[in-house]
Amino acid sequence: MSHVLSILLTLALIGIIIYIIAENDHPVQTLAWVIAIIFLPVVGLVLYFLVGHRPRRKRLVEPGELSRLKELTRQTHSAFIVPAPDNYNRLASLLQNTNQAFPMTGNAVRPYVEFYPMLDDLVADLESARDHIHFEFFKFEDDPSGRRVAEVLMRKARSGVAVRVQYDDLGNLGRKKFYKELKAAGIQVKPFLGLTLPFISENINFRNHRKIVVIDGRIGYLGGMNIAERYGAGLPWGPWRDTHLRIEGPAVAELQTSFLCDWRFSKGELLAEPRYYPPIEKVGDTLMQVISSGPMDEWRVAMQGLVRLLSNAQHYVYIQSPYFIPTASVMLAMKNAALAGVDVRVMFPWRGDRGQFVTLASKSYVREALAAGVKIYFYRKGFLHSKTVVSDDAFTTIGSTNVDVRSYTLDFEINAYLYDPAMALQMKEAFLRDEADSERVDPVRWQQRPLFEKFKESFARLFSPLL
């Protein structure tokens, strides 16, 4: 019997190796997986199952279904779909060709760098809902802030407003009672990629990291903030610094489409109805695109967008991210921009919220970036969770996407790309204020650190796809 099992295991390993080779990924990555499976078959298979395998045949929605939603946007918002500025035309074309993201003008936007002002406005907007509320967060916690939002959602559902709540299942383990309470009030609640015992599937390492609110198809929110008290109260060792965005205008239709695609995948229900795409008048002058990205997409649009932005920059690119674990493409684009004379600055927290291992992995990339002239800042005041990029006093992106491998390859994300000088200046000023609470890394001193410190960072880097 053991001989038969050995033969079956060998055949299975050969089959997996043939499959990996046939995927036509980067040769170095393919060879690494093949070697891992040959010499560490059990560990190698588990790791490949969790982080190496990409479900290419799966889609959130079928192309025809996405086209139906996009057509609803085009029918009611065609007057607002315009070309991007000449200096960002290539970036906008990239986002539209890879993500069907329409550049749309006529929007009013309001950024937040503190949680409680955002929460106050969100609650007020939820109270104003008359037809529907679509609400999706990576974390929606049962604490004072979460309870405040939940009370409004339940009250609106009881009054006849269609309320749909979607959340990442793994990110909200232990809150089943909270979500049952929402359901009892008439809210439609659905976990994204719902987990069942023993929590093992090919999707186990995929997370829905998006933060989306759509109210009556007219007001929307996205950004880095979840619904949890610590986003306002901070952590025991320091305040929480984040960035979020309120959108009013035609671009809300793109948030709507992202939510409805997620809902179609998790609930099996396609809500392709005109009521979710109401006609909207011009409410501002901001031109923007909203892009969503995820592991089931054909393209890595969030990563590709940053690479294109870095190659497009003329003067500066300022980047904030809670984690700095860039892909090879992003790192190369950063280095190329800095070597070409662009002022590239990257800010991430000295201390993380997910343990020392993630912070060590982030620090392992610092030396390489510094060598090319990239300026690195460690945020020291507390925890920096902001995911923003600002460039050349003309462009900003705000959303849920971190500068890390996980966000680019394993998580479902959403970002707003804003071609708006006024917004760019606001975000630039916010970055410069944060510099006052940060430490700029000195390349010489960084290189002189103990070898053991560098080794710990390099070791943590090996596990970056899992972090």
Sequence and secondary structure as in RCSB ss.txt:
>XXXX:A:sequence
MSHVLSILLTLALIGIIIYIIAENDHPVQTLAWVIAIIFLPVVGLVLYFLVGHRPRRKRLVEPGELSRLKELTRQ
THSAFIVPAPDNYNRLASLLQNTNQAFPMTGNAVRPYVEFYPMLDDLVADLESARDHIHFEFFKFEDDPSGRRVA
EVLMRKARSGVAVRVQYDDLGNLGRKKFYKELKAAGIQVKPFLGLTLPFISENINFRNHRKIVVIDGRIGYLGGM
NIAERYGAGLPWGPWRDTHLRIEGPAVAELQTSFLCDWRFSKGELLAEPRYYPPIEKVGDTLMQVISSGPMDEWR
VAMQGLVRLLSNAQHYVYIQSPYFIPTASVMLAMKNAALAGVDVRVMFPWRGDRGQFVTLASKSYVREALAAGVK
IYFYRKGFLHSKTVVSDDAFTTIGSTNVDVRSYTLDFEINAYLYDPAMALQMKEAFLRDEADSERVDPVRWQQRP
LFEKFKESFARLFSPLL
>XXXX:A:secstr
 HHHHHHHHHHHHHHHHHHHHHTT  HHHHHHHHHHHHHSHHHHHHHIIIII   TT  SS HHHHHHHHHHHHH
HHGGGB    GGGHHHHHHHHHHH    EEEEEEEEESSHHHHHHHHHHHHHT SSEEEEEES B SSHHHHHHH
HHHHHHHHTT EEEEEEESGGGTT HHHHHHHHHTT EEEEET   TT  STTTT EE   EEEETTTEEEEES 
 BSTHHHH BTTB EE  EEEEESTTHHHHHHHHHHHHHHHH      GGGS        EEEEEEEE TTSSS 
HHHHHHHHHHHH SSEEEEE S EE  HHHHHHHHHHHHTT EEEEEEESS SS HHHHHHHHTTHHHHHHTT E
EEEE SSEE   EEEETTTEEEEES  EEHHHHHTEEEEEEEEE HHHHHHHHHHHHHHHTTEEE  HHHHHTS 
HHHHHHHHHHHTTGGG 
